Structures are given as C-alpha cells and as structure tokens.
C-alpha cells in the first residue's frame, strides 16, 4: 500500500531591508518610546536602568558633542519604523558616569563606548543585533579606537551570550551588595518599669488623723 504525503508550504517571513541613518530632533520622542519598549522587561529585573535615566537626559544627549546616535529603520509605505538604536561616545560623557578615565589611559586603550544598543524585540534572532554591532565596530575602526566598551547586566543572559559569541570579554566587575534585614517595628513595644525601692506610707483613717 502506497502512502502519499501532502507537503504544506508555509509562507516565509518576508525579508526586511534595514537602513541606517543619523537621528534627527524630530525623532527624539519616537526613539524614547522605542527604548522604553525594548528595555521594559529587563528594567523590571535590574538595579540600574538599562536605558537613560530620564527623558530629559536623553534629550540632552542629542546636543552633546562626540556622541553618535544612529537609527535603524524599515520603510513601511511612506513611514519609517524604528527597529534599532545605537548610541556611541568617543569620550566618557555625562555627569553621572562612573567610568574611570585613568583606567583606560593606563591600559593604553582608546575605547568606543557603546552607551545604548537596542533592537526591536520581535526582530531578535534575525541578524538585526549583529548589524547594529557591526555598525559600532565600523565607527570604532574609522576613529582609530582600540576597543569597544559596553555594559551588560549579569541577569540578562541572552545579551551576555550575544556579546560573548562575538568576542567580548569581561573587563571589570561592578557588584551591588545587599543584606536582608529582619523586619522590626519602628516603635519599641511597651515596657514595664521596675518596682520602686521606696516603701509607700499607708494611709491612716480619719479618726486617727484627728486625735
């Protein structure tokens, strides 16, 4: 008895063409919303926010010198959809930065600092992240940088695996320590005082007092 198998063809995912361009002021609001979407889940699980600490700070970055802000977009009809973001700095920037500039000088390193690398969640695994990182490496080579330096949360295993597969190694360790304290009420409980050592005088009857 011969059996026949019917082959069901599934529609393949259409290829997306990704373009790279520099950010414009008119893109800032859309880009901020994109970053909140990308980092929403990881920000729930980390001590430090994995994106700019505030919208105000993000807008300030646009006017700073020495910082590249690139958008990765797809064209959908007449509109562009932001699917990736890359922010790089050629020098340590920001007043709230904890990086030690002397460390890099003493190790003869000229880093390109990747401040943000974000990819649309539903496009992960399709090569977009590699494209964004390749663009960062291209900028580093053009500027004569010797290293690319970035920060990844230790409880973000997918990101750690992504960078380690591409030759990134741990540069230093910054560990947040915490100790759990036993819960106690703010106000101490009622406390009985010790009995007085003085002997109390017994009250005398009125007749005795008047005698």
JOSULSUL-V615483 format. One record per pair of residues at least 12 apart in sequence whose C-alpha atoms are under 8 Angstrom apart, sorted by the first residue. I is the first residue (numbers start at 0). J is the second residue. Records with the same first field share a line. If there is no record, write none. Layout:
I=J, J
This chain:
15=73
16=73, 74
17=71, 72, 73
18=71, 72, 73
19=69, 70, 71, 72
20=69, 70, 71, 72
21=67, 68, 69, 70
22=68, 69, 70
24=61
27=58
30=81, 84
31=54, 57
33=81, 119
34=50, 117
35=50
37=117, 118, 119, 120
38=50
41=155
44=154
45=152, 154
49=152
50=115
65=88, 89, 90
66=86, 87, 88, 89
67=85, 86, 87, 88
68=84, 85, 86, 87
69=84, 85, 86
70=82, 83, 84, 85
71=83, 84, 131
81=119
82=118, 119, 122
83=116, 117, 118, 119, 127, 128, 131
84=115, 116, 117, 118, 131
85=113, 114, 115, 116, 117, 131, 135
86=113, 114, 115, 116
87=111, 112, 113, 114, 115, 135
88=111, 112, 113, 114
89=110, 111, 112
90=110, 111, 112
91=112
108=144, 145, 146
109=143, 144, 145, 146
110=139, 144, 145, 146, 147, 148
111=139, 144, 145, 146, 147, 148
112=147, 148, 149
113=135, 147, 148, 149, 150
114=149, 150
116=131, 132
